[in-house]
Amino acid sequence: MKRLALADLEPGAAALSEIQRAVQGCQRCLVITGAGISVSSGIPDFRSPDGLFQQLKQRYPGAVSSGRDLFDATLLGDAGKVGLFYSFMGELRNLVSRATCTPTHAFIKQLDEHRKLLRCYTQNIDSLERRIGLETTFQKCPAAASSSSSSSECNGAPVAGPEPPPQPRRRRRQATLDKTFTRAVQLHGNLDKVVCTICHTDYPFSEQMAEEFCGGTPPPCPRCKEIEAIRDIVGKRSVATGVLRPDIVLYNEAHPQAELIGELSEYDLKQRPDLLIVIGTSLKIPGIKRMIREMSKCVHSCTQRSKRAGAGKAIFINRDEPPRGWDDVFDYFIAGDADEVISRLPILAPGAETPAASTSASTSSTASRCSSAADLGQLHAAKDDKAASAPPKRCAPASRALATSAGGRRVRKTEQPLSQLLPPSQRKVGMSRKPAAKQKDRKLTTMLRVVKAPPSAIAKPKTASHAAPKRRTTLHPHELQPAIEVPGSPLVPPPQCS
C-alpha cells in the first residue's frame, strides 16, 4: 500500500496520474463512505479527538463512560439513560436537517450520472445521499412497475375513465428485490423516520417529533394507542403499547434489513467491480471490515480489460492512518480531507465526451433528420397505404421470370439453368458433385489413411462372374419377326419370302 499526502498529489505527479487513470478507466465502481465525508457539512464524526463520542463524554461525564454507550441497544432498557438518548437524538436530527451536501457527495452523484457507479454503501444516518439524488429505497413502489394509470393513483391524481371490471382473486406473489434500483445503501438506517418498538409502524421524523425527543420522553406509538382504545371499548384486555424510536441500527442490535443488504452485496460481487473507493471511515466495525476485504479481493481479480484501462485498484481516503493489517487490501492510502482529495480526481479525461452530451447530440441529429424529411412524410404514408391495400403478387418461377422494358413492353427473360440462379456458395456445393467412382476412390483413400495399412491388405469387392451381358440398343431385321418354336430343335428364324 502506497501512503500519500496532499503534497504528493501535485499536478504532474506519477501517483496522482495513476489514481486519476484508475478513476477515469473504471466502469463498475464501489464506494464505501463513513462519517468523515459529512464533516464539512457541519455534522461531526464519531471517533476523532473532537468527534461526537468525546463531546458526549464531556457533556454527560457521570452518565456515560464513553460516547458509544448512547448508541448501544441495551440503553433502551435503562430508564436512567433512555432520556439522554432521546434528547441527544432530537438535537442530532435538528443538526442533520440543516446540513448540506458536500463535494464528496457530488462526486458520488457524478459517478452515477456517468454510469460508473455500481453502488454506494454508506454508514451515515444523515441521508445526504438521498438529498443529492441517489435512490436509497430497496425496491420500486408498485406504481413504478405498473401502468401510467396506477402511477397517477400513487401520486394522488384522479384516474379518468370507467372503472375496470373486478378481476378474479389470484395468489399474491412475493415482491422481488430490484438489485439495480438502489444506488446508495444505508447500512445503519437514517434519521428521516421513527419506528415503533412493538408494531414496527414507521412515521416521518418531523420537527414536532424532534421537539418531543429533545424533552427526553419517548413518545408513544399512535397506532398502538388506537388499538388499545378499540380493545378497551370492546371489553378485551389491554396489551402493551410501543414507543417511537429513530429508525437507526444501534450496537448489539440485529439489522432489520440484513437479508436485503446481503443480496445486494452478493449481486455486486458477481458483477466483477473494477474500482473500490473507501472514504472517511475508521475501519473498526466488524461488518464493514469484512465487506471491504471481500470487495477489495474481487476488485483485484477484475477483468484484464479493466486493468489495461488503469482500473483494478482499491483506494482509501481518510484523515487518520488505517489500523494494522490493511496493507494487502488497499493499493493507495491518501491522508487528508476528503473534499480536497476528491477535487483532484476528475471522473472523465480531458476531451472525453459525457454520456449525457452524446445522448443529446444523437437526439439533436435525429431531430434534424426528422425535420428535413417532414415534407416527405405524407408521400411515404400514401405509398405504404397503397402497398398495404394492393393484392399480393404471385411470384413467377425462376426459369420463366418476366421483365418490363423501358417502353412498358413485357419481355421474357432468357431461361437460365438452375445452377446459375443459386448463390455461388450453394452452387458449388449442390451442383458440382463428384461421380460415384471418384467418391468410392476417395472413401478408399480415407480408409487407408485411418488404418495405415498397405493397399494390398485391404480386399477389394469381387465382381460376379455371371454378370448379365450388356444390353444391345439395336436389333437386326430378322429379330423384328416373332420366332417359331420347333419341337426338338433350337429356335430358328422363319423363312424369308422372296
C-alpha positions as CSV (number, residue, x, y, z in Angstrom):
1,M,0.0,0.0,0.0
2,K,1.4,3.4,-1.0
3,R,0.9,6.1,1.5
4,L,0.4,9.5,0.1
5,A,-0.3,13.0,1.4
6,L,-1.9,16.0,-0.2
7,A,1.6,17.3,-1.1
8,D,2.2,14.2,-3.2
9,L,-0.9,14.9,-5.3
10,E,0.5,17.9,-7.1
11,P,-0.3,18.2,-10.9
12,G,2.0,16.0,-12.9
13,A,2.9,13.6,-10.1
14,A,3.1,9.9,-11.1
15,A,0.9,8.7,-8.2
16,L,-1.8,11.2,-9.0
17,S,-1.7,10.2,-12.6
18,E,-2.2,6.5,-11.7
19,I,-5.1,7.3,-9.4
20,Q,-6.8,9.6,-12.0
21,R,-6.3,6.9,-14.6
22,A,-8.0,4.3,-12.3
23,V,-11.0,6.6,-11.7
24,Q,-11.3,7.5,-15.4
25,G,-10.9,4.0,-16.7
26,C,-13.3,2.2,-14.3
27,Q,-16.8,1.0,-15.3
28,R,-18.1,-0.5,-12.1
29,C,-17.0,1.4,-9.1
30,L,-17.9,0.6,-5.5
31,V,-17.9,3.4,-2.9
32,I,-18.0,2.9,0.9
33,T,-18.4,6.1,3.0
34,G,-18.2,6.9,6.7
35,A,-18.9,10.0,8.8
36,G,-15.7,11.7,7.5
37,I,-17.4,12.8,4.3
38,S,-20.1,14.8,6.2
39,V,-17.7,16.8,8.5
40,S,-17.6,19.8,6.1
41,S,-21.4,20.0,6.1
42,G,-21.4,20.6,9.9
43,I,-22.0,17.1,11.2
44,P,-19.1,15.9,13.5
45,D,-17.7,12.4,13.1
46,F,-17.7,9.9,15.9
47,R,-14.2,8.7,16.8
48,S,-11.9,11.7,16.1
49,P,-10.5,13.7,19.1
50,D,-13.1,16.3,18.6
51,G,-15.8,13.9,17.4
52,L,-19.2,13.1,18.7
53,F,-18.2,10.4,21.2
54,Q,-15.8,12.8,23.0
55,Q,-18.4,15.6,23.0
56,L,-21.0,13.3,24.6
57,K,-18.5,12.1,27.2
58,Q,-17.7,15.7,28.2
59,R,-21.4,16.6,28.2
60,Y,-22.6,13.7,30.4
61,P,-19.5,12.8,32.4
62,G,-21.3,10.9,35.1
63,A,-23.9,9.2,33.0
64,V,-21.8,7.6,30.3
65,S,-18.2,6.4,30.3
66,S,-18.0,6.7,26.5
67,G,-20.0,8.3,23.8
68,R,-20.6,4.9,22.3
69,D,-22.8,4.0,25.2
70,L,-25.5,6.3,23.8
71,F,-25.6,4.2,20.6
72,D,-26.0,0.8,22.3
73,A,-29.2,-1.2,22.1
74,T,-29.0,-2.1,25.8
75,L,-29.5,1.6,26.7
76,L,-33.2,1.4,25.7
77,G,-33.8,-0.9,28.7
78,D,-32.2,1.5,31.2
79,A,-34.7,4.1,32.5
80,G,-32.0,6.4,33.7
81,K,-30.2,6.7,30.3
82,V,-33.1,6.4,27.9
83,G,-33.9,10.1,28.4
84,L,-30.3,11.1,27.4
85,F,-30.6,9.0,24.3
86,Y,-33.8,10.7,23.1
87,S,-32.7,14.2,23.9
88,F,-29.4,13.6,22.0
89,M,-31.3,12.1,19.0
90,G,-33.6,15.1,18.8
91,E,-30.6,17.5,18.7
92,L,-28.8,15.4,16.2
93,R,-31.9,15.4,13.9
94,N,-32.1,19.2,14.0
95,L,-28.4,19.3,13.2
96,V,-28.8,16.9,10.2
97,S,-31.7,18.8,8.8
98,R,-29.6,22.0,8.5
99,A,-26.7,20.1,6.8
100,T,-25.9,20.5,3.1
101,C,-24.3,18.1,0.6
102,T,-20.5,18.1,0.3
103,P,-18.2,17.9,-2.8
104,T,-17.7,14.2,-1.9
105,H,-21.4,13.6,-2.2
106,A,-21.4,15.4,-5.6
107,F,-18.5,13.2,-6.7
108,I,-20.5,10.1,-6.0
109,K,-23.5,11.5,-7.8
110,Q,-21.3,12.3,-10.8
111,L,-20.1,8.7,-10.9
112,D,-23.7,7.6,-11.1
113,E,-24.6,10.1,-13.8
114,H,-21.6,8.9,-15.9
115,R,-22.7,5.2,-15.4
116,K,-19.5,4.4,-13.5
117,L,-21.1,3.7,-10.1
118,L,-22.0,0.2,-9.3
119,R,-23.3,1.1,-5.8
120,C,-22.5,3.2,-2.8
121,Y,-22.6,1.8,0.8
122,T,-22.8,4.4,3.5
123,Q,-22.6,4.2,7.3
124,N,-24.0,7.6,7.8
125,I,-27.5,8.3,9.0
126,D,-27.8,11.9,7.7
127,S,-29.5,10.8,4.3
128,L,-27.4,13.3,2.3
129,E,-27.1,10.7,-0.4
130,R,-30.8,10.8,-0.8
131,R,-30.9,14.6,-0.9
132,I,-28.4,14.7,-3.7
133,G,-30.5,12.3,-5.9
134,L,-29.3,8.8,-5.1
135,E,-32.0,6.2,-4.6
136,T,-31.9,4.7,-1.1
137,T,-35.0,2.6,-1.1
138,F,-34.7,-1.2,-1.6
139,Q,-37.3,-1.7,-4.3
140,K,-39.6,0.2,-6.5
141,C,-43.1,1.2,-5.4
142,P,-45.9,-0.6,-7.3
143,A,-46.6,2.5,-9.4
144,A,-43.1,2.4,-10.9
145,A,-43.6,-1.1,-12.4
146,S,-47.3,-0.8,-13.3
147,S,-49.1,1.3,-16.0
148,S,-49.5,5.0,-16.1
149,S,-52.9,4.9,-14.6
150,S,-51.6,3.2,-11.4
151,S,-48.8,5.7,-11.2
152,S,-51.3,8.6,-11.3
153,E,-53.1,7.0,-8.4
154,C,-49.9,6.7,-6.5
155,N,-49.2,10.4,-7.0
156,G,-52.7,11.3,-5.9
157,A,-54.1,12.4,-9.2
158,P,-57.6,11.1,-10.2
159,V,-57.8,8.5,-12.8
160,A,-60.1,9.2,-15.8
161,G,-62.2,6.7,-17.5
162,P,-64.6,3.9,-16.3
163,E,-63.6,1.6,-13.5
164,P,-62.1,-1.7,-14.6
165,P,-64.2,-4.8,-14.1
166,P,-63.4,-6.9,-11.0
167,Q,-60.6,-9.4,-11.6
168,P,-60.6,-12.9,-10.1
169,R,-58.7,-13.2,-6.9
170,R,-55.2,-14.6,-7.5
171,R,-52.5,-15.8,-5.3
172,R,-50.3,-12.9,-4.2
173,R,-46.8,-13.2,-5.5
174,Q,-43.9,-12.2,-3.3
175,A,-42.2,-9.0,-4.3
176,T,-38.7,-9.5,-5.7
177,L,-35.9,-7.1,-5.0
178,D,-34.7,-4.9,-7.8
179,K,-31.0,-5.1,-7.5
180,T,-30.3,-2.3,-9.9
181,F,-32.7,0.2,-8.5
182,T,-31.0,1.1,-5.2
183,R,-28.0,3.3,-5.8
184,A,-27.0,4.0,-2.1
185,V,-27.4,1.5,0.7
186,Q,-27.8,3.0,4.2
187,L,-26.1,0.4,6.3
188,H,-27.1,1.9,9.7
189,G,-30.5,3.4,8.9
190,N,-31.4,7.1,8.7
191,L,-33.0,9.9,10.7
192,D,-35.8,10.5,8.3
193,K,-38.2,8.2,10.1
194,V,-39.1,6.9,13.5
195,V,-40.4,3.4,14.1
196,C,-42.5,1.7,16.8
197,T,-40.7,-0.8,19.1
198,I,-43.7,-3.2,19.0
199,C,-45.8,-2.9,15.9
200,H,-42.9,-1.5,13.8
201,T,-45.0,1.1,12.2
202,D,-42.9,4.0,10.8
203,Y,-43.7,7.7,10.8
204,P,-41.8,10.7,9.5
205,F,-39.3,12.3,11.8
206,S,-40.9,15.8,11.8
207,E,-39.9,18.9,13.7
208,Q,-42.7,18.4,16.2
209,M,-41.5,14.8,16.8
210,A,-37.9,16.2,17.2
211,E,-39.2,18.6,19.9
212,E,-40.7,15.7,21.8
213,F,-37.4,13.8,21.6
214,C,-35.5,16.8,22.9
215,G,-37.7,16.7,26.0
216,G,-36.2,13.3,26.9
217,T,-39.5,11.5,27.0
218,P,-40.1,8.7,24.4
219,P,-43.4,9.4,22.6
220,P,-46.0,6.6,22.4
221,C,-47.0,5.0,19.1
222,P,-50.3,6.4,17.7
223,R,-51.3,3.0,16.2
224,C,-50.7,1.1,19.4
225,K,-52.8,3.7,21.3
226,E,-55.6,3.4,18.8
227,I,-55.6,-0.4,19.1
228,E,-55.6,-0.1,22.9
229,A,-58.7,2.2,22.7
230,I,-60.6,-0.2,20.5
231,R,-59.8,-3.1,22.8
232,D,-61.0,-1.1,25.7
233,I,-64.3,-0.3,24.0
234,V,-64.9,-3.9,23.0
235,G,-64.0,-5.1,26.5
236,K,-60.8,-7.0,25.8
237,R,-57.8,-7.0,28.0
238,S,-55.2,-4.3,27.4
239,V,-51.9,-5.0,25.6
240,A,-48.5,-3.4,25.7
241,T,-48.1,0.0,23.9
242,G,-44.9,0.6,22.0
243,V,-42.9,3.8,21.9
244,L,-41.3,5.5,18.9
245,R,-37.5,5.4,18.4
246,P,-35.3,6.6,15.5
247,D,-35.0,4.2,12.6
248,I,-31.3,3.5,13.0
249,V,-29.3,0.5,13.8
250,L,-27.5,0.5,17.2
251,Y,-24.7,-1.5,18.6
252,N,-25.6,-5.1,19.7
253,E,-28.7,-5.0,17.5
254,A,-29.6,-7.0,14.5
255,H,-30.2,-5.2,11.3
256,P,-33.9,-5.5,10.2
257,Q,-32.9,-5.5,6.5
258,A,-29.8,-7.6,6.7
259,E,-31.0,-10.1,4.1
260,L,-31.7,-7.4,1.5
261,I,-28.3,-5.9,2.0
262,G,-26.7,-9.3,1.7
263,E,-28.5,-9.9,-1.6
264,L,-27.3,-6.6,-3.0
265,S,-23.7,-7.1,-1.9
266,E,-23.6,-10.6,-3.3
267,Y,-25.0,-9.3,-6.6
268,D,-22.3,-6.5,-6.7
269,L,-19.5,-9.0,-6.2
270,K,-20.8,-11.1,-9.1
271,Q,-20.7,-8.0,-11.4
272,R,-16.9,-8.0,-11.0
273,P,-16.3,-4.4,-9.9
274,D,-13.1,-2.8,-11.1
275,L,-12.6,0.0,-8.5
276,L,-13.1,0.4,-4.8
277,I,-13.0,3.8,-3.0
278,V,-13.3,3.9,0.8
279,I,-13.7,7.4,2.2
280,G,-13.9,8.8,5.8
281,T,-14.2,5.6,7.9
282,S,-12.1,4.3,10.8
283,L,-12.3,0.6,9.7
284,K,-13.3,-0.6,13.2
285,I,-16.8,-2.0,12.7
286,P,-16.6,-5.8,12.1
287,G,-19.2,-5.9,9.4
288,I,-17.7,-3.1,7.4
289,K,-14.2,-4.6,7.7
290,R,-15.4,-7.9,6.2
291,M,-17.3,-6.2,3.4
292,I,-14.2,-4.1,2.4
293,R,-11.9,-7.1,2.4
294,E,-14.3,-9.1,0.1
295,M,-14.8,-6.3,-2.3
296,S,-11.1,-5.5,-2.5
297,K,-10.3,-9.1,-3.3
298,C,-12.9,-9.0,-6.1
299,V,-11.6,-5.7,-7.5
300,H,-8.1,-7.1,-7.7
301,S,-9.3,-10.0,-9.7
302,C,-11.3,-7.9,-12.2
303,T,-11.0,-8.4,-16.0
304,Q,-7.8,-7.8,-17.9
305,R,-9.6,-5.1,-20.0
306,S,-10.2,-3.1,-16.8
307,K,-6.7,-3.5,-15.7
308,R,-5.4,-2.3,-19.1
309,A,-7.6,0.8,-18.7
310,G,-5.9,1.5,-15.4
311,A,-8.6,0.2,-13.0
312,G,-8.4,-2.7,-10.6
313,K,-7.4,-0.5,-7.6
314,A,-8.5,-0.1,-4.1
315,I,-8.2,3.5,-2.7
316,F,-8.6,4.6,0.9
317,I,-9.1,8.3,1.8
318,N,-9.1,9.4,5.4
319,R,-7.6,11.8,7.8
320,D,-6.2,9.1,10.2
321,E,-3.9,6.2,9.4
322,P,-5.6,2.8,8.9
323,P,-5.0,0.2,11.5
324,R,-2.6,-2.7,11.0
325,G,-3.4,-5.5,8.6
326,W,-4.7,-3.4,5.7
327,D,-1.5,-3.2,3.5
328,D,-2.6,-6.0,1.3
329,V,-6.2,-4.7,1.0
330,F,-5.6,-1.1,-0.4
331,D,-3.3,0.0,-3.1
332,Y,-3.2,3.7,-2.1
333,F,-3.9,5.5,1.2
334,I,-4.3,9.2,0.9
335,A,-4.1,11.1,4.2
336,G,-6.2,14.3,4.1
337,D,-9.6,15.9,3.9
338,A,-12.0,14.0,1.6
339,D,-13.2,17.1,-0.2
340,E,-9.7,18.3,-1.1
341,V,-8.6,14.8,-2.4
342,I,-11.8,14.4,-4.4
343,S,-11.3,17.8,-6.1
344,R,-8.1,16.4,-7.7
345,L,-9.8,13.3,-9.2
346,P,-11.7,14.2,-12.4
347,I,-14.1,11.5,-13.4
348,L,-13.6,12.0,-17.1
349,A,-10.4,12.5,-19.0
350,P,-9.8,15.9,-20.7
351,G,-11.7,16.0,-24.0
352,A,-13.8,12.9,-23.2
353,E,-17.5,13.1,-24.2
354,T,-20.0,12.6,-21.4
355,P,-22.9,10.2,-21.9
356,A,-25.4,13.0,-21.5
357,A,-23.7,15.0,-24.2
358,S,-23.6,12.1,-26.6
359,T,-27.2,11.4,-25.9
360,S,-28.2,15.0,-26.6
361,A,-26.1,15.1,-29.8
362,S,-27.8,11.9,-31.1
363,T,-31.2,13.3,-30.2
364,S,-30.5,16.6,-32.0
365,S,-29.2,14.9,-35.1
366,T,-32.2,12.7,-35.2
367,A,-34.5,15.7,-34.8
368,S,-32.8,17.5,-37.7
369,R,-33.2,14.4,-39.9
370,C,-36.8,14.2,-38.9
371,S,-37.4,17.9,-39.6
372,S,-35.7,17.7,-43.0
373,A,-37.9,14.7,-44.0
374,A,-41.1,16.2,-42.7
375,D,-42.3,17.1,-46.2
376,L,-41.9,13.6,-47.4
377,G,-43.9,12.0,-44.6
378,Q,-47.3,12.2,-46.4
379,L,-45.8,10.7,-49.6
380,H,-44.3,7.8,-47.7
381,A,-47.6,7.3,-45.8
382,A,-49.5,7.2,-49.1
383,K,-47.1,4.7,-50.6
384,D,-47.4,2.5,-47.5
385,D,-51.2,2.6,-47.7
386,K,-51.2,1.7,-51.4
387,A,-48.9,-1.2,-50.8
388,A,-51.0,-2.5,-48.0
389,S,-54.2,-2.3,-49.9
390,A,-52.8,-3.9,-53.1
391,P,-53.4,-7.7,-53.6
392,P,-50.5,-9.9,-53.0
393,K,-48.5,-10.7,-56.2
394,R,-47.7,-14.2,-57.3
395,C,-44.0,-14.9,-57.8
396,A,-43.1,-16.3,-61.2
397,P,-40.8,-19.3,-61.5
398,A,-37.1,-18.5,-61.6
399,S,-36.6,-20.0,-65.1
400,R,-39.7,-18.2,-66.6
401,A,-39.4,-14.7,-65.0
402,L,-40.8,-11.7,-66.9
403,A,-39.2,-8.3,-67.0
404,T,-40.6,-4.9,-68.1
405,S,-38.6,-2.9,-70.6
406,A,-38.3,0.9,-70.7
407,G,-41.2,1.2,-73.1
408,G,-43.6,-0.7,-70.9
409,R,-43.5,-3.9,-73.1
410,R,-43.2,-7.2,-71.2
411,V,-40.2,-9.2,-72.4
412,R,-39.5,-12.8,-71.5
413,K,-36.1,-13.3,-70.0
414,T,-33.8,-16.0,-71.3
415,E,-34.1,-19.2,-69.4
416,Q,-31.1,-19.9,-67.2
417,P,-30.2,-23.2,-65.7
418,L,-31.0,-23.7,-62.0
419,S,-27.3,-23.8,-61.1
420,Q,-26.8,-20.2,-62.3
421,L,-29.8,-18.9,-60.2
422,L,-28.3,-20.2,-56.9
423,P,-25.8,-18.3,-54.8
424,P,-22.1,-19.2,-55.5
425,S,-21.8,-21.0,-52.2
426,Q,-24.8,-23.2,-52.8
427,R,-23.9,-23.6,-56.5
428,K,-20.5,-25.0,-55.6
429,V,-21.9,-27.5,-53.1
430,G,-25.1,-28.5,-54.7
431,M,-24.2,-28.7,-58.4
432,S,-20.7,-29.8,-58.7
433,R,-20.9,-33.4,-57.4
434,K,-18.2,-35.9,-58.0
435,P,-19.0,-39.1,-59.9
436,A,-19.8,-42.2,-57.9
437,A,-16.5,-43.9,-58.9
438,K,-14.4,-40.9,-57.6
439,Q,-16.4,-40.9,-54.4
440,K,-15.6,-44.6,-53.8
441,D,-11.9,-43.9,-54.5
442,R,-11.9,-41.1,-52.0
443,K,-13.5,-43.3,-49.4
444,L,-10.9,-46.0,-50.0
445,T,-8.1,-43.4,-49.6
446,T,-9.6,-42.2,-46.4
447,M,-9.7,-45.8,-45.1
448,L,-6.1,-46.3,-46.0
449,R,-5.1,-43.2,-44.1
450,V,-7.1,-44.2,-41.0
451,V,-5.9,-47.8,-40.9
452,K,-2.4,-47.0,-42.1
453,A,-2.1,-50.3,-43.9
454,P,-0.8,-51.1,-47.4
455,P,-3.3,-51.2,-50.2
456,S,-2.8,-55.0,-50.6
457,A,-4.0,-55.6,-47.0
458,I,-7.5,-54.3,-47.9
459,A,-9.5,-56.7,-50.1
460,K,-11.5,-55.1,-52.9
461,P,-15.0,-56.2,-53.5
462,K,-15.2,-59.0,-56.1
463,T,-17.4,-58.7,-59.1
464,A,-19.8,-61.5,-60.1
465,S,-18.5,-63.7,-63.0
466,H,-22.0,-64.4,-64.2
467,A,-22.9,-60.8,-64.7
468,A,-25.5,-60.2,-67.3
469,P,-24.2,-59.1,-70.7
470,K,-24.6,-55.6,-71.8
471,R,-27.9,-54.9,-73.4
472,R,-27.9,-54.0,-77.0
473,T,-29.7,-51.0,-78.1
474,T,-30.1,-52.0,-81.8
475,L,-31.9,-55.1,-83.4
476,H,-31.2,-57.0,-86.6
477,P,-34.0,-57.1,-89.2
478,H,-34.8,-60.8,-88.7
479,E,-35.3,-60.1,-84.9
480,L,-38.3,-57.9,-85.7
481,Q,-40.4,-61.1,-86.5
482,P,-41.6,-63.5,-83.8
483,A,-39.5,-66.7,-83.6
484,I,-41.1,-70.2,-84.4
485,E,-40.6,-72.9,-81.9
486,V,-39.9,-76.4,-83.5
487,P,-40.0,-79.4,-81.2
488,G,-36.6,-81.0,-80.6
489,S,-34.8,-78.2,-82.4
490,P,-33.5,-74.8,-81.4
491,L,-35.2,-71.6,-82.2
492,V,-34.8,-70.8,-85.9
493,P,-36.0,-67.8,-87.7
494,P,-38.9,-68.1,-90.2
495,P,-38.1,-68.3,-93.8
496,Q,-38.0,-65.1,-95.6
497,C,-40.3,-64.5,-98.5
498,S,-38.7,-63.8,-101.9
